[in-house]
Amino acid sequence: MPDWLLLMWQSLGPLLVGGIKFTVPLALLSFAVGLLVAFAAALARLFGPPPLVALVRFYIWLIRGTPLLVQLFVIFYGLPSVGIVLDPLTAALIGFSLNIGAYNAEVIRGAIEAIPSGQWDAAYSLGMTRAQALRRTVLPQAARVAVPPLANSFIALVKDTSLAAVITVPEIFQAAQRIASVTYEPLVLYVEAALIYLVLCSVLSSLQVRLERHFSRHAVFAEGRR
């Protein structure tokens, strides 16, 4: 067995441990929290009072206009200067959640606005309040519109978790960095890390396709019942 292949085999375990213990949980938790932030921000932009709308627009503008890497540095390395000290995993979770929340807020807002106004009128004609119309009529339809871009943002987030290495979170990429610093074989280790990300994102892409087909079938079924 070639030395480079033996090294990849020996380092596979630590890299997978980094993925299972940190990369995947960090991505899932960040996306879940970010989705809650995004939903609240989208509703605030659409239906909130002007001061709240302005605040949400500023948040989205700030996050989308600055690099994620800089945001992580500000949270982990910058906040201690004002007395706020966070452990690496918490800092990464906050940074990724705020980042994904800003981007997905626009996705959710766009999906809600894509629903024809006639759907709102039909709900109102049945005596629903705006909240009821949103929950029962608009959001189920908006979900079908939002699924593809939201799934894409999750796949992108999985790859972006590699940035957590710069704030010492021991995920896949940092595990590769640590082994490379001992073996002096950065090319082999970084290629191996890239392959693990590639496999993980390929699986997620396959699940995305199935999810989109599921929503499409339900949409066709719903149209057939009308």
Number of C-alpha atoms within 10 A of each C-alpha: 6 6 8 13 12 11 17 16 11 11 18 19 11 15 23 17 15 20 23 14 13 18 25 17 14 25 22 15 15 26 26 16 17 25 22 16 19 27 19 15 27 26 16 21 20 13 12 14 10 11 10 14 18 14 14 21 17 12 17 21 13 13 18 14 9 11 11 18 15 12 20 23 17 14 20 24 16 15 14 12 8 7 8 11 15 15 11 19 18 15 23 28 23 19 25 27 24 24 27 26 28 25 19 27 25 18 23 26 20 16 21 22 13 14 16 10 10 9 15 17 13 13 18 14 10 9 11 16 13 14 10 13 19 18 11 13 17 23 17 13 18 20 15 17 21 19 18 15 14 20 18 14 16 22 20 14 21 21 17 15 23 18 18 27 18 16 19 15 24 24 26 30 27 22 24 27 19 14 18 17 11 9 12 12 15 16 12 17 26 19 13 22 24 16 12 18 20 13 11 16 18 13 12 17 16 10 13 19 12 12 16 16 12 12 16 14 12 13 14 10 11 10 9 8 6 5
